[in-house]
């Protein structure tokens, strides 16, 4: 009886480890810079000459200000571009 309980406990532990494995090994999504989508003062960094960095954009949709978004979503956002020249 003791061996059966031990075996059941071991199987239950193994099943729970397998069930939790995807959570523990989940990778963060790859991110990309998306230009032209930040609201004024909401950019992540690099908003052009005369600015220090994050939060320094002065207008909504400023073309040289970017925000990090999950890879593959930038060009789906209205006004979003992968380069500052568009």
VMD Tcl script that draws the C-alpha trace (Angstrom):
set ca {
  {0.00 0.00 0.00}
  {2.86 2.36 0.84}
  {4.54 1.66 -2.53}
  {1.28 2.34 -4.38}
  {0.86 5.71 -2.66}
  {4.48 6.58 -3.45}
  {4.00 5.64 -7.10}
  {0.78 7.67 -7.36}
  {2.55 10.67 -5.81}
  {5.46 10.36 -8.24}
  {3.13 10.15 -11.24}
  {1.13 13.15 -10.03}
  {4.35 15.16 -9.59}
  {5.53 14.21 -13.09}
  {2.21 15.21 -14.63}
  {2.21 18.58 -12.87}
  {5.79 19.25 -14.03}
  {4.79 18.56 -17.64}
  {1.71 20.76 -17.31}
  {3.77 23.66 -15.97}
  {6.65 23.29 -18.46}
  {5.15 25.61 -21.13}
  {4.64 28.35 -18.54}
  {8.18 28.08 -17.21}
  {9.83 27.98 -20.63}
  {7.67 30.58 -22.38}
  {9.88 33.06 -24.20}
  {9.21 36.76 -24.29}
  {7.94 37.82 -27.70}
  {10.49 39.44 -30.00}
  {10.00 43.18 -30.15}
  {10.60 45.72 -32.90}
  {10.78 49.49 -33.12}
  {7.62 50.98 -34.60}
  {7.88 54.60 -35.73}
  {5.03 57.07 -35.99}
  {2.60 55.55 -33.49}
  {3.56 57.15 -30.19}
  {1.41 59.79 -28.58}
  {3.23 62.99 -27.54}
  {5.60 62.28 -24.63}
  {4.91 58.51 -24.81}
  {7.74 57.33 -27.10}
  {10.24 54.75 -25.89}
  {13.38 56.56 -27.05}
  {15.19 58.43 -29.84}
  {12.82 61.16 -30.92}
  {15.31 63.07 -33.01}
  {17.62 66.06 -32.61}
  {17.15 68.14 -29.47}
  {15.47 65.35 -27.52}
  {16.98 63.29 -24.74}
  {15.14 60.00 -25.10}
  {12.03 58.28 -23.74}
  {9.00 60.53 -23.38}
  {10.56 63.31 -25.41}
  {8.37 63.30 -28.53}
  {6.45 66.53 -28.88}
  {3.56 65.54 -31.16}
  {1.27 62.55 -31.66}
  {2.51 60.30 -34.47}
  {5.92 61.97 -34.67}
  {7.70 60.11 -37.51}
  {11.11 59.88 -35.80}
  {9.76 58.68 -32.44}
  {9.28 54.97 -31.85}
  {7.72 52.51 -29.44}
  {8.54 48.84 -28.98}
  {5.77 46.52 -30.16}
  {5.62 42.73 -30.63}
  {7.37 41.71 -33.85}
  {5.04 41.62 -36.84}
  {2.48 44.08 -35.48}
  {3.95 47.48 -36.39}
  {2.78 47.64 -39.97}
  {-0.72 46.56 -38.90}
  {-1.04 49.73 -36.79}
  {-2.35 52.82 -38.59}
  {0.62 55.13 -39.13}
  {3.13 52.49 -38.05}
  {6.41 52.10 -39.93}
  {9.58 50.08 -39.40}
  {11.70 53.07 -40.40}
  {11.66 56.73 -39.41}
  {11.77 57.91 -43.01}
  {8.19 56.86 -43.91}
}
mol new
graphics top color blue
foreach p $ca { graphics top sphere $p radius 0.5 }
foreach p [lrange $ca 0 end-1] q [lrange $ca 1 end] { graphics top cylinder $p $q radius 0.2 }
display resetview
